[in-house]
Amino acid sequence: MYVYSEFDNAFLAERNAQFRAQVERRVSGALTEDEFKPLRLMNGVYLQLHAYMLRVAIPYGTLNSAQMRKLAELADRWDKGYGHFTTRQNIQYNWPKLTDIPDMLDSLAEVGLHAIQTSGNTIRNVTADHFAGAAADEIADPRPVAELIRQWSTDHPEFQFLGRKFKIGVTGSANDRAVIKAHDIGLRILERDGETGFQVVIGGGLGRTPMIGKVLRDFLPRADLLPYLEAALSVYNLLGRRDNKYKARIKITVHEHGIDAIRDRVETLFERLRTTFVGLDQARLDDIEAAFAPPALRGASVAAFETACKTDPVFRSWADTNLAEHRDPDHAIVSISLKAHGATPGDASSEQMRVMADLAERFGYNELRISHEQNVILPHVHKSDLPALHAALKAAGLATANIGLISDIIACPGMDYCALATARSIPIAQEIATRFDELKIENDIGPLKIKISGCINACGHHHVGHIGILGLDRAGVENYQITLGGDATQDAVIGERAGPGFSADEIVPAIERLVQAYLDLRTEPAETFLQTYRRTGLAPFKSALYPEARAHAA
């Protein structure tokens, strides 16, 4: 992974010192809250419902054990003993004191972590496939590209005050695990005639106007990446609306002007920039790639793994759901679920963080990933170590065998924390997970992705959930709308609204009716919820959701 240089360390020290002085001025009253707001946002500090919140960047979701232990230390010293991993591969601390945040930032800098550009109208934390560097279907590790973009975009003088926040995601596989089509710019690494380059997608995004991104360039040579991004951002910065914050995202710019007109402008500017571009070059990318050299994978017998699968049904259940195929057949990618039934999705205690750090050192070549699905990944584990790893995870309450199942729910913090939320997300996720654990039918249901947002901003990605749940305020009462058929993969599509919303007391029974309808409708156990929905359409699911309407019609 990338290790900070002397320049990086000096840059962070200076930034943190500046923010410490800004906090002192705010506390003394020399700065009003309105004056302080843009300064704190540049350093990842929000003012939530109950306290300040610090959002720490985990660039492209990659951590080592020392960094994970540092996150645990922050949780214990300056928060309430836990952190919340987000859909942007960040971690949030919900209870710090403002006066402690400069100390938190200095502590993070000791292990090469920061909170720069995790908020504000700038280029946010660049995300990547959480199986990066390990997946069997990967063309190339996307993290060096994400790191190059991070270095180029950090404190970029032209892009610090965009019309709205800007999100970039990168995947190195045709199987999109980074949701690139829901990003402002999405990049997919591909090869064409022996040359490595990128498919460039632009104008994706969720929120109050969800849109799937459109292809801006079928193939962009690797050497042209940064000048092309500079051209695209510059076009948006000039054309993007600033009269209405709800219409200021690049998806609206693309929609209003049309993809062809945007492409013409970007290509014209790119042709000028590519000959004069002053910035990070390909030599820098080569250096970065060297820092991401894969670990020297060890060889050993996998007999212990095969025996455990045959003799231990609990281990076999976990292996069936929580392991993914590694590029080396003797290794596996391990997803550690942060979705124990009834727990808060994405929360990890400081003790659990330390356990995961220890296990990464012991079994995982000192590497961890944070997924946008709010779980933790050990990307490289030899299969012979999996039984011992599972036993250690089980002892720490981290061995829930539900990755990709109905209780592996993405949920934003909702009205329990967020000042923008209009409804609760966490209790709904907890109730759904608990109910289907009681029914003992999760494995029979099979792959099913539920995503929950507590407001129209869609931080829970509900639009691209197989079942999406959006919490809204209806005359002071929480109301939950359901969308169906969304997909966050390479076949990305926005879900279809099913009909009127449900109260907090009604939403779990409604989800239960939906699932039962699926079980009745599928042609065979192997047919997934999404496949069944695509085959049948909305009508039979709508009938299950609103049986009183069906009875009235009859």
C-alpha positions, 0 to 999 in steps of 0.5 A: 500500500502507499506509504506517506513521503516526507512531503506528505507528512509535512503537508499534513502537519501544516494542514493540521496546525492551520485547523488547530488555529481555526478551532482556537479562533472559533472557541474564542469567538473570533470566528462565528459558526458561519465563518467556521463552517467552510473551514471545518468542512475542509477538514471533515468536521460536521455539526450533527444533531447532537455533537460534532462528527469527524469523518476520516478518509480511508482512501480507496478503502485500504488500511493496514493493521497499525492504521486500524489500531489507530482508528480503535484508539481514536474511538476510545480516547475521543469518542464512545468506543466505536466508529461507523464505517460508511458507504464511501469507505470512510469512518465517522466518529459521532461524539468528539469534542471540537477542541479534541479534533485537532489532537485526533487529526495529529494522531491520525497523521502518525499512521498516514491518515487524514480527514481532508476532502471528506466533506465540502464541495470538492473531490471527495475520497476516491473509492475503489473495488473492495476486493482490489488487488485480490479478485480473480476477475481483476484486470488490474488493481485500481488502487494505484489509479485511485491514489494518483487521483487522490494526490492530483485532486488534494487541494487542487486550486481549481476544484476546491469550491465546485458547485457541489461535492464530486465523487470518483470511483474506480474498478479494475474488473468488468464485474463492478463492485465499486458502483461506478455508474452511480458516481460523478465520474466512474472509471473501469480499467480495461485492455484493448489491443494490448493497451491498458486504459479506462472506460469513463462514465460521467453523470451518475448519482443518487439523491433526489434526482437519481441517474445512472452515469453515461459513457463519456469515453469508451477507451481512454489511454492510461497516459491521458487520465489526469488531463482528461479528468481535468478537462471533465472537471473544468467543463463541469465547473464552468457549466454546472449550475450554482443557482440551485444546490439541488440542481448543481451536481454534474448529473444535472449538467449532463442531463440538461446539456446532453452527453454529446454536448458534454463530450464535445466540450470535454474532448476539445478542452482535453486536446488542448490540455494534453499537450500543456498539462502540468501535474502528476505524470506517468512516472509518478503512477509507476512509483505508486504502482510499485508501492502496491506490489502484491504480497508474496503469497505463501504455499501450503496444503489446503486440507484443513480448509476442506476438512472443516467444510466437510465436518463443521456445518457452522464453518461451512455456512460462513465459508459459503457466504463470506468467502470470495474467489481469490486470484490464487486458488489456495487463498480466499478473500474474506468478508467480515460482516459488521451486520450481526443480527440486530446490530447497527450496520457499519458500526465496529467497537474499538475492541473489534477493530483491534481484533481485525487488526490482529487477524490481518497481521496473523492471517492476512498479510497485514492488509484490510479493506473497507467496503462501500457495503459497510463491511471489512475485508481481509483480501488475502487469507490462505485457505489453511488459515480459514478455520482458525480465522473463523474461530477467532472471529466467532469469539469476537462476535464477527463471524455472522454468515450473512454477506449478500443476504437479506440481513447484510443491509446498507443503512445510513445513520439516519435521524439517530445522528444526521441533521439532514435525515427525516426518518430513522434508518438504523432501527429499521435495519435492525428490525428487518435483520432480527425478523428474518433471523427469527424466521430462519429463511435467510439462506433459502432466500439467497442473495438479496440486497436491502439498502436504507436511506433516512432522507432523499440524499440517499447515503444508504444507496436505496435507489440501487437496492434490490429492495430500497427503503427511503425514510421520509417525514409525512406531517411529522410522522415517519413514512417509508417508501419502497423501491424494487429492482435496483442494481448497483453492479455493471448492469446498474439500474434505478429501482422502481417505486412500488407505491405509497409508503408505510409507517415504521410499524408497517415496514417490516411486515411489508418487507416480509410480504415482499419476500414471501411473494418472491419465494412463491414466484421464483421458478427454482431455488437458484433464481434470485430475487432480482432475477424473479423481479426482472422476469415478472415485473412490479405487478405481483410484488405490488399486489403482495405489498398492498393486499387491501388494494387488491381486495378492493379491486376484486 
